[in-house]
Amino acid sequence: MSRVAIDVGGTFTDCLVLGDQGQLGDFKALTTPEDPSRGLMDCLEKAARAERKSVREFVAGLECIIHGTTLATNALLTEKGAKVAMLTTEGFRDAVEIRRGFKNIRTSMYNVVVPPYKPLVPRYLRLPIRERTLFTGEIETPADRATAEAAIEKCKAEDVRSIAVCFLHSYANPENERQVAEICRATFDGRVYVTASHEVLPNWGEYERFSTTVVSAYIGPIVSEYLLALEKQLADEGLKGGLLIVRSDALVQSAAHSRRQAVTLINSGPAAAPTGALFWGRSSGHNDLISIDMGGTSLDVCLIRKGEIPTTTESWVGDERVATKMVDIHSIGAGGGSLAWIDSLGLLRVGPQSAGAMPGPACYGRGGDKPTVTDADVVLGYIPTDYFLGGEIVLDEERARKAIRTVTEPLRMTEIQAAQTVFQTVNSLMADQVIELSTKRGLDLRDFSLAVGGGAGPVHGACVAELLEIPTVIIPKYAALYSAFGMFAMDMGREYSRSYIVRTDKLDLERIETLYEELAQQAIADFKETHTEASGILFNRTADMRYAGQFHLIEIPLPNKFKSPADVEAVVKAFHARHKELYTFDLPQRGTDFLTFRLKATAARKSDLRIVPVPQGSKDPRGALKRTRRCFFGNEWVETPCYQGDRLLAGNVISGPAIIEEKATTVVIPNRFTCTVDAGGTYALRRS
């Protein structure tokens, strides 16, 4: 049976269909922001037509649909979430506003005119409950039902759509929190979204836990309503397989679970890109990668070392602290639809504003008249006007030129100079983002390969690599559906965690084994939603550790079972080694702490992802030559050979300057670069 991966981005919705023999079909449709499911269904209709089936016949024959979406992220960043109330321990309702004293998140610490933080829950809806659980887990004061019911009456009067229950030390004992959450659920009977902090993040640190739970409550109703409606729509079309949702930690989980933990959908789509980058990188013999995913709206960058996708619990999304585990991705507004504009100093800027899916770049002919990166690419000759999305959209070069001319006069440039400046500016923005993740962390970029994806990425990837002196650029055959492809390589599962703060020499091994047994039983119960038996679940243990008195944590692998003090000693030794690897020093004489124990539960894969190989050919690519086109390279127009991507063979070698026209993207090969096609259809560009 076939599987489908669908990534709903800011501009395009990407769909990949994977057949049981490894064959791939790719489809794109414009995203419909007012109702993302419409763009999703448009993609399924295209896929069904390609197989000469009705949508119902096609959907009924699917094993599963894997779905990544920007819905949760956009709802948070655009402040379009639900009206939320927070029920919290008496005396602690201001913890989410004080936020450990953080003031400037994305501005200079010397900026004295930063506006005050605006909490997602206003103070009048942060409602105190008389209760107290100690850090030991002992309940000093049971939850007071009278104050809980008074808070619920306030929620009714204010017509809130979501409630976050956040009590002190509920990670150690959730009983008080559970009781109040159940009262809320019984009172509102599904009319109000209710979540509790021990269900979202049962970890120490009240601010991080409270903030993450409030975020989940804020976006919960939107996410839940969307997924419920989508499940019903797909069921009506005959879907018998499951709908799986991409989590922010590079795992996939059932839609039912995702509704309960909406915060895990933040960065849902971009989280899949590094998995795709690692798959293609390994197939080309590269484990150290810089992954860039440049779509229509944004650029997502991830640094992969030694074949490990980095994750973090230190994320800020906008002004909100999110402490669930997420793939460590850095994003900026630099995509094909990013707008070019003149700032107050008379300088050209690109992004973060975007033309989006509607009206889109001027060259789309949908009413847009502001210059974008895509318009500049069209003016420079890089993007074919007659083969965009395989010819589905005919680009209007004259509209692109007219849009670019709106910035030529203020800049005192010619049309082509302005287009080239837009092109170079966005490349520099991308290069700066890569430097932020690598060179500023003491890493040599020459040791990495650049894995490039997204519809706009292959147009700019080689030029970014040249700015950074990265020797090799890897552009997958399905680069335009980068994140969607990564979804096929992801495991189904989720991560569980529980805090147990203890100095290493006081570690209770029996307590740890009991803790992990409880987490494993919770995982087994959750996996029943996806009809996965306990025997098919793989468990992986880790723990957050630090030196005594240290603030930052390091996640360290643990053995399947702590059998003796020697096992603990081996873990501590691994911690010292990892600390030295990350920070160039270790402190073996200092004591260490364990803080949070983690269990990653994944379902064993039924089969490995495999790709149908490209037919073998010689070095000569002339059999795929489609035409020549005037493109601007360096400081002159060059009659540039353009090759048809689906006619290129394994072993073909193309010297720049050249263009490869794929159905959903365009690969630009500048001067001094040579492109080789490998057996999987991947384009490997190397600088001479």
C-alpha positions as CSV (number, residue, x, y, z in Angstrom):
1,M,0.0,0.0,0.0
2,S,1.1,3.6,-0.7
3,R,1.9,6.1,2.0
4,V,1.5,9.9,1.6
5,A,3.4,12.7,3.3
6,I,1.9,16.2,3.2
7,D,3.7,19.3,4.4
8,V,1.6,22.5,4.6
9,G,3.9,25.5,4.4
10,G,3.3,29.2,4.3
11,T,3.2,29.4,0.5
12,F,2.9,25.9,-0.9
13,T,1.5,22.6,0.3
14,D,3.8,19.7,-0.6
15,C,2.6,16.1,-1.2
16,L,4.8,13.0,-1.8
17,V,3.3,9.6,-2.6
18,L,5.6,6.6,-1.8
19,G,4.6,3.4,-3.5
20,D,5.3,0.0,-2.1
21,Q,8.2,-0.5,-4.5
22,G,9.9,2.8,-3.5
23,Q,8.6,4.9,-6.4
24,L,7.8,8.5,-5.6
25,G,5.2,10.9,-7.0
26,D,5.5,14.6,-6.1
27,F,2.7,17.2,-6.2
28,K,2.3,20.8,-5.0
29,A,-0.6,23.1,-4.5
30,L,-0.9,26.7,-3.2
31,T,-1.5,26.8,0.5
32,T,-4.9,28.1,1.6
33,P,-4.3,30.0,4.9
34,E,-8.0,30.5,5.7
35,D,-8.5,26.7,5.6
36,P,-5.2,24.6,5.3
37,S,-7.2,21.4,4.6
38,R,-8.3,22.8,1.2
39,G,-4.7,22.9,0.0
40,L,-4.1,19.5,1.4
41,M,-7.1,18.1,-0.4
42,D,-6.0,19.8,-3.6
43,C,-2.8,17.8,-3.4
44,L,-4.6,14.6,-2.9
45,E,-6.8,15.3,-5.9
46,K,-3.6,15.8,-8.0
47,A,-2.1,12.6,-6.7
48,A,-5.4,10.7,-7.5
49,R,-5.5,12.1,-11.0
50,A,-2.0,10.9,-11.6
51,E,-3.0,7.4,-10.8
52,R,-6.3,7.8,-12.8
53,K,-8.4,7.3,-9.7
54,S,-11.0,9.3,-7.9
55,V,-10.0,10.9,-4.6
56,R,-12.0,8.4,-2.7
57,E,-10.4,5.4,-4.5
58,F,-6.9,6.9,-3.9
59,V,-7.4,7.7,-0.2
60,A,-9.1,4.4,0.6
61,G,-5.9,2.6,-0.7
62,L,-3.5,4.4,1.5
63,E,-1.6,2.8,4.4
64,C,-1.4,6.2,6.2
65,I,-1.1,9.9,5.7
66,I,1.8,11.7,7.5
67,H,1.0,15.4,8.0
68,G,3.2,18.3,9.0
69,T,1.7,21.7,9.5
70,T,2.6,25.3,10.4
71,L,-0.8,25.8,11.9
72,A,0.3,25.8,15.5
73,T,3.4,28.0,14.9
74,N,1.4,30.5,12.9
75,A,-1.4,30.7,15.5
76,L,1.2,31.5,18.2
77,L,3.3,34.0,16.3
78,T,0.3,35.8,14.9
79,E,-1.5,35.9,18.3
80,K,-4.6,34.2,16.9
81,G,-4.9,31.6,19.6
82,A,-7.8,31.0,22.0
83,K,-8.8,33.0,25.0
84,V,-7.1,31.2,27.9
85,A,-7.5,31.1,31.7
86,M,-4.8,29.7,33.9
87,L,-5.6,28.0,37.2
88,T,-2.5,28.0,39.4
89,T,-1.1,27.6,42.9
90,E,-2.1,30.5,45.1
91,G,0.8,33.0,45.2
92,F,2.3,31.9,41.9
93,R,0.0,33.4,39.2
94,D,2.6,35.9,38.1
95,A,5.4,33.4,37.4
96,V,4.6,33.4,33.6
97,E,4.8,37.2,33.5
98,I,8.0,37.5,35.7
99,R,9.5,34.8,33.5
100,R,12.7,34.4,35.4
101,G,13.5,38.1,34.7
102,F,13.9,37.7,31.0
103,K,13.2,41.0,29.2
104,N,14.8,41.0,25.8
105,I,14.5,37.8,23.9
106,R,15.4,38.9,20.3
107,T,16.8,42.4,20.8
108,S,19.9,43.9,22.3
109,M,20.2,43.9,26.1
110,Y,21.1,47.6,25.8
111,N,17.8,48.5,24.1
112,V,15.9,50.5,26.7
113,V,12.7,51.0,24.7
114,V,11.7,47.3,24.4
115,P,7.9,47.2,25.0
116,P,6.9,45.1,28.1
117,Y,6.1,41.4,27.6
118,K,2.4,40.7,26.9
119,P,1.5,37.4,28.5
120,L,-0.8,35.0,26.6
121,V,-3.0,34.9,29.8
122,P,-3.9,38.4,31.2
123,R,-3.6,38.7,34.9
124,Y,-7.3,38.8,35.6
125,L,-7.6,35.3,34.0
126,R,-4.7,33.9,36.1
127,L,-6.8,32.4,38.9
128,P,-5.3,31.2,42.2
129,I,-6.2,27.9,43.7
130,R,-5.5,27.0,47.3
131,E,-3.3,23.9,47.3
132,R,0.3,23.0,47.8
133,T,2.5,20.1,46.8
134,L,6.1,20.0,48.1
135,F,9.1,19.2,45.9
136,T,9.3,15.8,47.6
137,G,5.8,14.9,46.2
138,E,4.1,15.2,49.6
139,I,0.8,17.0,49.4
140,E,0.8,19.6,52.2
141,T,-2.5,21.2,51.2
142,P,-5.1,19.3,49.1
143,A,-6.7,21.1,46.3
144,D,-9.5,23.3,47.6
145,R,-12.7,22.6,45.7
146,A,-14.3,25.9,46.7
147,T,-11.5,28.1,45.1
148,A,-11.5,25.7,42.1
149,E,-15.2,26.1,41.5
150,A,-15.0,29.9,42.0
151,A,-12.3,29.9,39.3
152,I,-14.4,27.8,37.0
153,E,-17.3,30.3,37.4
154,K,-15.0,33.1,36.5
155,C,-14.0,31.1,33.3
156,K,-17.7,30.7,32.4
157,A,-18.4,34.4,32.9
158,E,-15.4,35.4,30.8
159,D,-16.3,32.9,28.1
160,V,-12.8,31.4,27.9
161,R,-12.1,28.7,25.3
162,S,-9.2,27.0,27.0
163,I,-7.9,26.4,30.5
164,A,-4.3,25.6,31.6
165,V,-4.0,24.0,35.1
166,C,-0.5,24.7,36.4
167,F,0.4,23.8,40.0
168,L,3.6,23.9,41.8
169,H,5.7,20.7,41.9
170,S,3.0,18.7,40.0
171,Y,5.9,16.9,38.3
172,A,6.6,15.2,41.6
173,N,3.0,14.4,42.4
174,P,0.2,15.4,40.0
175,E,-2.7,14.5,42.2
176,N,-3.9,18.0,43.0
177,E,-3.5,19.1,39.4
178,R,-5.3,16.0,38.2
179,Q,-8.3,16.6,40.5
180,V,-8.8,20.2,39.4
181,A,-8.4,19.4,35.7
182,E,-11.0,16.7,36.0
183,I,-13.4,19.1,37.7
184,C,-12.9,21.5,34.7
185,R,-13.5,18.7,32.2
186,A,-16.6,17.5,33.9
187,T,-18.0,21.0,34.2
188,F,-17.5,22.0,30.6
189,D,-18.0,18.6,29.0
190,G,-15.7,19.2,26.0
191,R,-16.9,22.7,25.3
192,V,-13.6,24.1,26.7
193,Y,-10.1,22.8,25.9
194,V,-8.5,21.7,29.2
195,T,-4.8,20.7,29.7
196,A,-2.6,20.3,32.8
197,S,1.1,20.9,33.2
198,H,1.9,17.3,34.3
199,E,0.3,16.1,31.0
200,V,2.3,18.4,28.9
201,L,5.7,18.7,30.6
202,P,6.2,16.8,33.9
203,N,9.6,18.4,34.6
204,W,11.1,20.6,37.2
205,G,11.2,24.4,36.7
206,E,7.8,26.0,37.3
207,Y,8.3,28.8,34.8
208,E,9.2,26.5,31.9
209,R,6.4,24.1,32.7
210,F,3.8,26.8,33.2
211,S,4.8,28.7,30.0
212,T,4.8,25.5,27.9
213,T,1.4,24.5,29.2
214,V,-0.1,27.9,28.6
215,V,1.2,27.8,25.0
216,S,-0.3,24.4,24.5
217,A,-3.7,25.7,25.9
218,Y,-3.5,28.8,23.8
219,I,-3.1,26.9,20.5
220,G,-5.0,23.8,21.6
221,P,-8.5,24.7,20.4
222,I,-7.3,25.7,16.9
223,V,-5.2,22.5,16.6
224,S,-7.9,20.3,18.0
225,E,-10.6,21.6,15.8
226,Y,-8.5,21.4,12.7
227,L,-7.4,17.9,13.3
228,L,-10.9,16.7,14.2
229,A,-12.3,18.2,11.0
230,L,-9.5,16.8,8.9
231,E,-9.9,13.3,10.3
232,K,-13.6,13.4,9.6
233,Q,-13.0,14.7,6.0
234,L,-10.5,12.0,5.3
235,A,-12.7,9.3,6.9
236,D,-15.5,10.5,4.7
237,E,-13.2,10.0,1.7
238,G,-12.6,6.4,2.8
239,L,-9.2,6.6,4.7
240,K,-8.8,3.4,6.6
241,G,-5.1,3.9,7.5
242,G,-4.1,6.3,10.2
243,L,-3.5,10.1,10.1
244,L,-0.1,10.7,11.7
245,I,1.1,14.1,12.7
246,V,4.8,15.3,12.7
247,R,5.9,16.3,16.2
248,S,8.5,19.0,16.9
249,D,11.0,16.4,18.2
250,A,11.3,14.6,14.8
251,L,8.8,11.8,15.6
252,V,5.3,11.2,14.3
253,Q,2.3,10.4,16.5
254,S,-1.5,9.9,16.1
255,A,-3.8,12.8,15.5
256,A,-5.6,11.9,18.8
257,H,-2.5,12.3,20.8
258,S,-1.5,15.5,19.0
259,R,-4.8,17.1,19.9
260,R,-4.1,16.6,23.6
261,Q,-0.6,18.0,23.3
262,A,-0.9,20.8,20.8
263,V,2.4,22.3,21.8
264,T,4.3,19.4,20.2
265,L,3.0,20.6,16.8
266,I,5.1,23.8,16.9
267,N,7.6,23.6,14.0
268,S,5.8,20.4,12.9
269,G,6.7,20.8,9.2
270,P,10.3,22.1,9.5
271,A,11.2,19.4,12.1
272,A,11.1,16.8,9.3
273,A,13.7,18.5,7.0
274,P,16.8,17.4,8.9
275,T,15.7,13.8,8.8
276,G,15.4,14.1,5.0
277,A,18.8,15.8,4.9
278,L,20.4,13.0,6.9
279,F,18.9,10.3,4.7
280,W,20.3,11.9,1.5
281,G,23.5,12.9,3.2
282,R,24.2,9.3,4.3
283,S,23.4,8.0,0.9
284,S,26.1,10.3,-0.5
285,G,28.6,9.4,2.3
286,H,28.1,12.6,4.4
287,N,27.3,12.6,8.1
288,D,28.3,16.2,8.9
289,L,25.7,18.4,7.3
290,I,24.3,21.9,7.3
291,S,20.6,21.5,6.3
292,I,18.9,24.6,4.8
293,D,15.3,24.5,3.7
294,M,14.3,27.6,1.7
295,G,10.6,27.6,0.9
296,G,8.3,30.4,-0.2
297,T,8.1,32.1,3.2
298,S,11.0,31.2,5.4
299,L,14.4,29.6,5.7
300,D,15.1,26.8,8.2
301,V,18.7,25.9,9.1
302,C,19.9,22.9,11.1
303,L,23.4,21.7,11.9
304,I,23.9,17.9,11.9
305,R,27.1,16.5,13.4
306,K,28.2,12.8,13.3
307,G,24.8,11.8,11.9
308,E,22.9,13.1,14.9
309,I,19.9,15.5,14.5
310,P,20.2,18.1,17.4
311,T,17.4,18.7,19.7
312,T,16.9,21.3,22.4
313,T,14.6,22.1,25.3
314,E,15.7,25.7,25.4
315,S,13.5,27.1,22.6
316,W,11.7,30.5,22.4
317,V,8.9,30.8,19.9
318,G,8.3,34.4,19.5
319,D,8.3,35.7,23.1
320,E,7.1,32.4,24.5
321,R,9.3,29.9,26.3
322,V,8.6,26.3,25.1
323,A,10.5,23.6,27.0
324,T,9.3,20.5,25.2
325,K,12.0,18.8,23.2
326,M,12.3,20.2,19.7
327,V,14.6,19.8,16.7
328,D,17.2,22.6,17.0
329,I,16.1,24.6,14.0
330,H,16.8,28.3,13.4
331,S,14.3,30.1,11.2
332,I,14.3,33.5,9.5
333,G,12.0,35.2,7.0
334,A,14.0,34.5,3.9
335,G,12.1,32.6,1.2
336,G,11.2,32.9,-2.4
337,G,8.2,35.1,-1.5
338,S,10.2,37.4,0.9
339,L,9.7,41.1,0.0
340,A,12.5,43.4,-1.0
341,W,12.2,46.9,0.5
342,I,14.1,50.1,1.3
343,D,14.7,50.9,5.0
344,S,14.9,54.3,6.6
345,L,18.6,54.5,5.8
346,G,18.0,54.0,2.1
347,L,19.4,50.4,2.2
348,L,17.9,47.4,0.4
349,R,16.4,44.8,2.8
350,V,14.9,41.4,2.1
351,G,12.2,39.9,4.4
352,P,11.0,39.0,6.9
353,Q,7.7,40.1,5.4
354,S,6.4,37.7,2.7
355,A,4.0,37.8,-0.2
356,G,2.8,34.4,1.0
357,A,0.5,32.2,-1.1
358,M,-1.9,35.1,-1.9
359,P,-1.2,37.3,-3.7
360,G,2.3,35.7,-4.0
361,P,5.2,37.2,-6.0
362,A,4.4,39.7,-8.7
363,C,5.4,37.2,-11.4
364,Y,2.5,34.8,-10.3
365,G,0.1,37.3,-11.8
366,R,-2.3,37.0,-8.8
367,G,-2.3,40.7,-7.9
368,G,1.0,41.1,-6.2
369,D,3.0,44.2,-7.2
370,K,5.8,44.2,-4.6
371,P,9.3,42.8,-5.5
372,T,10.2,39.4,-4.1
373,V,13.2,37.1,-4.2
374,T,11.4,35.0,-6.8
375,D,10.8,38.0,-9.0
376,A,14.6,38.8,-8.9
377,D,15.3,35.1,-9.8
378,V,13.0,35.4,-12.8
379,V,14.6,38.7,-14.0
380,L,18.1,37.1,-13.7
381,G,16.9,34.2,-15.9
382,Y,17.4,31.5,-13.3
383,I,13.7,30.4,-13.1
384,P,11.9,29.3,-16.3
385,T,8.7,31.2,-16.8
386,D,7.1,28.3,-18.8
387,Y,8.0,25.4,-16.5
388,F,7.2,26.6,-13.0
389,L,5.6,23.7,-11.1
390,G,6.0,21.7,-14.3
391,G,4.1,24.4,-16.3
392,E,1.1,24.6,-13.9
393,I,1.9,28.2,-13.3
394,V,3.1,30.4,-16.1
395,L,5.2,33.2,-14.7
396,D,4.9,36.7,-16.0
397,E,8.5,38.1,-16.5
398,E,7.2,41.6,-17.3
399,R,5.3,41.8,-14.0
400,A,8.5,40.7,-12.2
401,R,10.5,43.4,-13.9
402,K,7.9,46.0,-13.1
403,A,8.0,45.0,-9.4
404,I,11.8,45.1,-9.3
405,R,11.7,48.6,-10.9
406,T,10.0,49.9,-7.7
407,V,13.3,49.7,-5.9
408,T,15.7,50.7,-8.7
409,E,15.1,54.5,-8.5
410,P,15.7,54.9,-4.8
411,L,18.8,52.7,-5.1
412,R,19.9,54.5,-8.3
413,M,20.5,51.1,-9.9
414,T,19.6,49.5,-13.2
415,E,16.9,46.8,-13.2
416,I,19.4,44.0,-13.5
417,Q,21.6,45.5,-10.7
418,A,18.6,45.7,-8.4
419,A,17.6,42.1,-9.1
420,Q,21.2,40.9,-8.5
421,T,21.3,42.9,-5.3
422,V,18.1,41.2,-4.0
423,F,19.7,37.8,-5.0
424,Q,22.9,38.6,-3.2
425,T,21.2,40.1,-0.1
426,V,19.1,37.0,0.6
427,N,22.1,34.8,0.0
428,S,24.0,36.8,2.6
429,L,21.1,36.5,5.0
430,M,21.2,32.7,4.6
431,A,25.0,32.6,5.0
432,D,24.8,34.7,8.2
433,Q,22.3,32.3,9.7
434,V,24.6,29.3,8.9
435,I,27.6,31.2,10.5
436,E,25.5,31.8,13.6
437,L,25.1,28.0,14.0
438,S,28.6,26.9,13.1
439,T,31.6,29.3,12.9
440,K,30.4,31.2,16.0
441,R,30.3,27.9,17.8
442,G,33.9,27.1,16.8
443,L,33.1,24.8,13.9
444,D,34.9,24.8,10.6
445,L,32.4,25.0,7.8
446,R,34.8,23.3,5.4
447,D,34.2,20.1,7.3
448,F,30.5,20.1,6.4
449,S,28.4,19.6,3.3
450,L,25.5,21.8,2.6
451,A,22.2,19.9,2.1
452,V,19.7,22.1,0.3
453,G,15.9,21.8,0.1
454,G,12.8,23.7,-0.4
455,G,11.4,25.1,-3.7
456,A,13.7,28.1,-3.7
457,G,16.7,26.4,-2.0
458,P,18.4,24.9,-5.1
459,V,18.3,28.3,-6.9
460,H,20.4,29.8,-4.1
461,G,22.2,26.9,-2.5
462,A,25.5,26.9,-4.5
463,C,25.9,30.6,-4.2
464,V,25.5,30.4,-0.4
465,A,28.1,27.6,-0.3
466,E,30.5,29.8,-2.2
467,L,30.0,32.6,0.3
468,L,30.8,30.1,3.1
469,E,33.5,28.2,1.3
470,I,31.6,24.9,1.8
471,P,33.1,22.5,-0.7
472,T,30.1,20.3,-1.4
473,V,26.4,21.0,-2.0
474,I,23.9,18.1,-1.9
475,I,20.6,18.7,-3.6
476,P,18.2,15.7,-3.4
477,K,16.1,14.7,-6.3
478,Y,13.0,15.7,-4.4
479,A,14.5,18.9,-2.8
480,A,11.4,20.9,-3.5
481,L,9.5,18.6,-1.1
482,Y,12.3,18.4,1.4
483,S,10.3,18.2,4.6
484,A,7.6,15.9,3.1
485,F,10.3,13.4,2.1
486,G,11.8,13.6,5.6
487,M,8.5,12.5,7.0
488,F,8.9,9.0,5.4
489,A,12.2,8.5,7.2
490,M,10.8,9.5,10.7
491,D,9.9,7.0,13.5
492,M,6.5,6.9,15.0
493,G,6.7,7.5,18.7
494,R,7.0,10.1,21.4
495,E,9.3,11.1,24.3
496,Y,8.4,10.8,28.0
497,S,10.2,12.5,30.8
498,R,10.1,12.8,34.5
499,S,12.3,14.9,36.9
500,Y,14.2,13.3,39.7
501,I,16.7,15.8,41.0
502,V,19.6,14.0,42.8
503,R,23.3,14.2,43.3
504,T,25.0,11.3,41.6
505,D,26.4,9.8,44.9
506,K,22.8,9.8,46.3
507,L,21.3,8.1,43.3
508,D,18.6,5.5,44.1
509,L,18.9,2.9,41.4
510,E,15.7,1.1,42.4
511,R,13.8,4.3,42.2
512,I,15.1,5.0,38.7
513,E,14.0,1.5,37.5
514,T,10.6,2.1,39.0
515,L,10.4,5.5,37.2
516,Y,11.3,4.0,33.9
517,E,8.8,1.1,34.3
518,E,6.1,3.7,34.9
519,L,7.1,5.6,31.8
520,A,7.2,2.4,29.7
521,Q,3.7,1.4,30.8
522,Q,2.5,4.9,29.8
523,A,4.1,4.5,26.4
524,I,2.5,1.1,25.9
525,A,-0.9,2.5,26.8
526,D,-0.5,5.4,24.3
527,F,0.7,3.2,21.5
528,K,-2.6,1.2,21.7
529,E,-4.2,4.2,19.9
530,T,-2.1,3.2,16.8
531,H,-2.7,-0.5,17.3
532,T,1.0,-1.1,18.1
533,E,1.7,-4.1,20.4
534,A,4.2,-3.8,23.3
535,S,6.6,-6.2,21.5
536,G,6.8,-3.7,18.6
537,I,8.0,-0.8,20.8
538,L,11.7,0.2,21.0
539,F,12.8,2.1,24.2
540,N,15.8,4.4,24.5
541,R,16.9,5.9,27.8
542,T,18.7,9.2,28.4
543,A,19.1,11.7,31.3
544,D,19.8,15.4,31.7
545,M,22.9,15.9,33.7
546,R,25.1,18.9,34.8
547,Y,28.0,19.7,37.1
548,A,26.9,20.6,40.6
549,G,26.0,24.3,40.6
550,Q,25.9,24.5,36.8
551,F,22.9,25.9,34.9
552,H,23.1,24.3,31.5
553,L,22.2,20.6,31.0
554,I,23.6,17.9,28.8
555,E,21.5,14.9,27.7
556,I,23.5,11.6,28.1
557,P,22.5,8.1,27.0
558,L,21.8,5.6,29.8
559,P,22.0,1.8,29.8
560,N,18.8,-0.3,29.4
561,K,19.1,-1.0,33.1
562,F,21.2,0.3,36.0
563,K,22.5,-2.9,37.5
564,S,25.4,-1.6,39.7
565,P,27.4,1.5,40.7
566,A,29.7,0.6,37.8
567,D,26.9,1.5,35.4
568,V,26.5,4.9,37.0
569,E,30.3,5.4,36.9
570,A,30.2,4.7,33.1
571,V,27.5,7.3,32.6
572,V,29.3,9.9,34.6
573,K,32.5,9.2,32.5
574,A,30.4,9.7,29.3
575,F,29.1,13.0,30.7
576,H,32.7,14.3,31.3
577,A,33.6,13.3,27.7
578,R,30.5,14.9,26.2
579,H,31.1,18.1,28.2
580,K,34.6,18.3,26.9
581,E,33.4,17.7,23.3
582,L,30.9,20.5,23.6
583,Y,32.7,23.1,25.7
584,T,36.4,22.0,25.3
585,F,36.9,21.3,29.0
586,D,35.7,19.0,31.7
587,L,35.7,19.0,35.6
588,P,36.2,15.4,36.7
589,Q,36.9,16.6,40.3
590,R,33.4,18.2,40.5
591,G,30.3,16.4,41.5
592,T,27.4,15.8,39.0
593,D,23.6,16.0,39.2
594,F,20.9,14.0,37.5
595,L,17.8,16.1,36.9
596,T,15.4,14.7,34.3
597,F,15.1,11.1,33.1
598,R,13.8,10.6,29.6
599,L,12.4,7.6,27.7
600,K,12.1,7.7,23.9
601,A,9.5,5.1,22.7
602,T,9.3,4.4,19.0
603,A,7.6,1.8,16.9
604,A,9.8,-0.6,14.9
605,R,9.6,0.2,11.2
606,K,8.0,-2.3,8.9
607,S,10.4,-1.6,6.1
608,D,13.3,0.6,5.3
609,L,12.8,3.6,3.1
610,R,14.3,2.9,-0.3
611,I,14.5,4.9,-3.5
612,V,14.2,3.6,-7.1
613,P,17.6,4.2,-8.7
614,V,18.1,6.4,-11.7
615,P,19.3,4.6,-14.9
616,Q,23.0,4.6,-15.4
617,G,24.6,6.8,-18.0
618,S,27.9,8.3,-19.1
619,K,29.5,11.6,-18.0
620,D,28.0,13.4,-21.0
621,P,24.7,15.0,-20.1
622,R,23.7,16.2,-23.6
623,G,20.9,13.7,-23.9
624,A,19.0,15.8,-21.2
625,L,19.8,19.2,-22.8
626,K,16.5,21.0,-23.1
627,R,17.5,24.5,-24.4
628,T,19.7,27.5,-23.7
629,R,18.6,30.6,-21.8
630,R,20.1,34.0,-21.1
631,C,21.1,34.0,-17.4
632,F,23.1,36.6,-15.5
633,F,26.3,35.1,-14.0
634,G,29.0,37.3,-12.5
635,N,28.6,40.6,-14.3
636,E,27.4,39.5,-17.7
637,W,24.6,37.7,-19.5
638,V,25.5,34.1,-20.5
639,E,23.8,31.8,-22.9
640,T,23.3,29.0,-20.3
641,P,22.5,25.3,-21.1
642,C,19.3,24.2,-19.4
643,Y,18.9,20.4,-18.7
644,Q,15.6,18.5,-18.1
645,G,15.9,17.0,-14.6
646,D,13.9,13.8,-15.3
647,R,16.1,13.0,-18.3
648,L,19.4,13.1,-16.5
649,L,21.2,9.8,-15.8
650,A,23.4,8.6,-13.0
651,G,27.0,9.5,-13.7
652,N,26.1,12.6,-15.8
653,V,28.5,15.5,-15.0
654,I,27.5,19.2,-15.7
655,S,29.9,22.1,-15.5
656,G,28.7,25.5,-14.5
657,P,27.2,27.9,-15.5
658,A,24.2,25.7,-16.1
659,I,20.6,25.2,-15.1
660,I,18.7,22.0,-14.2
661,E,14.9,22.3,-14.6
662,E,13.0,20.1,-12.2
663,K,9.2,20.1,-12.1
664,A,9.0,21.7,-8.7
665,T,12.4,23.6,-8.5
666,T,15.3,24.8,-10.4
667,V,19.0,23.9,-9.7
668,V,21.4,26.8,-10.5
669,I,25.0,25.7,-11.1
670,P,27.2,28.8,-11.0
671,N,30.7,29.2,-12.4
672,R,33.4,27.2,-10.7
673,F,30.9,24.5,-9.7
674,T,30.6,21.0,-11.2
675,C,27.4,18.9,-10.7
676,T,27.4,15.1,-10.6
677,V,24.2,13.0,-10.6
678,D,24.4,10.0,-8.4
679,A,22.5,6.7,-8.4
680,G,19.6,8.1,-6.4
681,G,19.2,11.1,-8.6
682,T,20.9,13.4,-6.0
683,Y,22.8,16.4,-7.4
684,A,26.2,16.8,-5.8
685,L,27.7,20.2,-6.6
686,R,31.4,20.7,-5.9
687,R,33.5,23.9,-6.1
688,S,36.6,23.7,-8.2
